[in-house]
Amino acid sequence: MRSGAVWWRGVYLVMEGSAPRYRGNWRICLVSGFVHPTLLLLALGLGVGGLLDGGEQEQRIGGGVPYLEYLAPAILVVGAVQTAAGEAIHPIMTGLNGERTYHATVSTPITPAQLAVGHVLWVAARIAVTTLCTCLAVLVLTAVPPGPVLGAALAAFLCGTAFATALSALTVVMAEGTGLIQLVTRVLSPPMVLLSGAFFPFGLLPAWLQPAAWALPLWHGVALARGDGGALPHLGYLLALLTAGTALTVTRFRRRLTV
C-alpha cells in the first residue's frame, strides 16, 4: 500500500514539474481556449448557418437542428484533439532532445514509467481545461442545454486524451526528427477534421472514402459527442486507444530512458 502511494507521489511530482511552463502563460491558454471556439462558432455556426438554417439544407445538414447547435459538439471535440496534439508533442521533444530534462528526471528516483504516466495525466489536465473553456463558449452562444453539453465535453475529453496517448508514443519514437510537428499539424490534422463529419454529416462523404474515417479517433469522438448511432462502438474504440496508447507510451519511455 505504501509503495503504491510512493509511486503515485512520483507521478504527481512529474505533473508538478510541468506546471511552471503553464503558470507563465495560463491566461493566454484560458483566453485562447474560449476565444478560438467562440470565433469558430460565430463564423461557421452563424455565418454558414445563416445560409443553411430555415430551408431544405437545414434538414439535410443538421437534421432540422440549427447549424450552430449541430456544430457545437464537434467544436468541443476538435478543440480537445488540437490541444492534445500540441501538449503531447512539445514537452517530449523538449525533454528528450532540447533541454533534455527527461534524462535529468530519470537520474533521480523517478522512473521512466512514472515520467510517462505523469506526462499523460498532465496532458489530460490541459485538455480538461481547454474543454471547460469551450463548454463556456458553447453555453453562452448556443441554446444547447447544459446536459448535452456536458455529455459532449466528456466525449471530447476522452477523444483528446486517447489521441494524446497515441501521439505521445509516436513522438518518443520520432523524437530525433524535426518534422513530426509539421506532419501532425499540416498533413494529419486537416484531413482528419474534414473526414470526421465535424462540419457536415458523415453520410455525405463518398462511400469509398468513409472507411478511411473509421480508423480516426476524431470521427469516433464527434459521433459520440453528437450521439450518432450507438455509443458503445465509439466508446469502446476510444477506451481501447487510450489503454493501448498509455501502455505503449510507458513502454517507449522505458526503452528510451532506461540506462
N, C-alpha and C positions, 0 to 999 in steps of 0.2 A: 504493500500500500504506500509506504513512504517512498520507495524507489520510483513508483509511478508519479507521485507528486513532484519529486525532484526532476523527473524527465520533463514534465509539463512546465515546470518552472523555467527550464532551459528554453523551451519553445516560447514562453512569454518574454524572456529576455531578448530573443531574436526579434520578436514583434516590437518590443520597446526600442530596440536599436534602429528600427526602420522609422520610428516616429519623428525624429528630428528633421528628416527630409520633408515631412508633411507639415511640420509646425511652421516652417518658413513660408509656405505658400498655401496654407489651408483656406484662406479667404478666397484666393483665386480659384481653388478647386471647387469650393462651395458655389461661388458665383457662376463659374462655367457649367457646373452641374445643373444649375437652374436656368441660366440664360440660353445655353445651347439647345436644350429641348424646347424651351419657350419659342425660340426663333423657328425651329422646325415645325412646331405645331401651328404657329401663326402663318408661316409661308406655305406649308403644304396643307395643313388642316383647313385653314380659312381661305388661302389663295386658290389652291387646286380644288378644295372642297366647294368653293363658290361656283366653280364650273360644273360640278357634278351633282350637288345636292338639289333635290326637288324635281328631278327628272328621271328618265329611264336609266341613266348611268348610275344613279344612287342605288337603285335596285341591283344593278349588275355588279357594282364595285363593293358597296357596303352592306348589301342585303337589306336595304331600307333604313339603315342606321346612318346618321350624318357622318360624312367622311372624317371630320375631326375626331369623333368618338371611335370610329373604326381604326384610325391611325394611332390613337393614344397607347394601347397596349404594346404595339410594335416599337414605338419610340422608347418605351421603358427597356425593352429587350435589347434593342440596338445600342442604346447608351451603355448598358451593362457590359456588352461584348466589347465595345470600343474602349471602355475603361480597363477591362481585363487585358486587352492587347498591350496597352501602354504599361500597366503595372506589372505584368508578367515578364516583359522583355527587359526593360531598362535596368531594374535592380540586379538581375542575373548577369547581364552584360557588364555592368559596372563591377559587381562583386567578384567576377571571375577574371576579367581582363583589364578593366580600367583601374580602379583603386585597389582591386584585389582584396577587398575587405572579407570576402568569404574565406580566403586562406588564413587570414589572421583570426577569424572567428573559430575555425575548427582547430586552431592551435591551443585553444582553451578547452575546458571540459565539455563544451558544447559539441555535439556530434553532427555529422552531415545530415543524418535523419532529422534531428531537431531543427537544423537550419532549413531544411526543405519544408517541413511542416509549418514552421514559423512564417516562412515566405508565403506559403499558400494561404494561411489564415490572415496574414496582413493584406494580401491582395483581396481576399473575400471581404475584409472590413472596408477597404476602399470602394469596392463595388457596392456594398451596402449603403455607404454614404451617398454615392452618386445616384443610386436608385431612389433613395429617400428624397433627394433634391428634385429628381424628375417626377416623382409622385406629387410633390407640392405643385409643380408646374401643371401637371395634368388636372389636379383637383381645382386649381384656380381657373384654368382656361376652358375646361370641358364640363359637360353635365353628367359625366360618368359617376355613378355612386361610389362611395368610399370602399364598399365591399369588393366589387370587381377590380378596383384599382389596386387594392391590397393583394388580391389573388394574382394579378398580372405582375406586381412587383416581386412577389415570391418566385414566380416563374422566371422573371428576368434575373434575379439574384442567382438562382440555380444554374441557369444557362451561362451567365457570365463567369461564375466560379468554375463550372465544369470546363468551359473553354480555356480559362486561365491555367488550369492544371495541365491540360494537354500542351498548351503553348509553352509553359514553363519547362516541361520535359524536353520539348524540341529546342528551346533556347539553350539548355545546358549542352546538348549535342552540337549545336551550331554556334556556340559562343565564340569560337575562334574567328568566324567570318564576320563581315561587316554589313552583309546585305539582308539580314533577317528582318530588320525593321521595315525596309523597303518592300520586301517580299510580302509581309503581312499587310501593311497599310495600303500598298499600291496594287498588289496583284491578287491577294486573297480576299481582302475585306470588300471591295466594290462588288464583285460577282456574288459573294456570299450574301450581302444585303439585298441585291436585286433578285436572287433566286429564292430568298426566304419567304416571299409573299408579304413582306412588311408593308409595302405601299399599294399593293393590289392583290386580289385573291390568287392564291397559289394555282387554282384550277385554270386560270387564264394563260399560264405558261404552256408552251407546246408540249405535247405528251412525251416526246423524245427527250426533252430537257428536264422533266420532273424527277426522274431517278437520280440525277446529279445532286438535287437539293436534299434528297432523303438522308444523305450522309452528313449533312451540315448541321452543327448544333443550333445555329441561329434559326433554321426552319422549325426545328422541334420547339425551341423556346417561344417563337412567335405563335405557333399553333397552340401551345399550352397556355400562353397568356390570353389568347382570344377564346379559348375553349372550343377550338375547331376539332370536331371528331372526338374520339375517345382520348382521355387524358393519360391513360396508363401506358400506351406505347411511347409517347413523348417523354413522360416522366421516367420510364424505365431506361430509355436511351440516355437521358441526361445524367441519371444516377450512375449508370454503368460507366459513362465517360468520366464522371467525377471520381469514381473509385479507381478506375484504371489509370487516369491521369495523375492522381495523387500517388499511387503506388509506383508508377513509372518515374515521377519526379524524384521521389525518395531514392529509388534505385540509381538514377543518373547522378544525383548529388553524391551518393556514396562512392560510385565509381570514379567520379571526377576529383573528389576531395579527400578520399582515404589514402593515406600515405603508406 
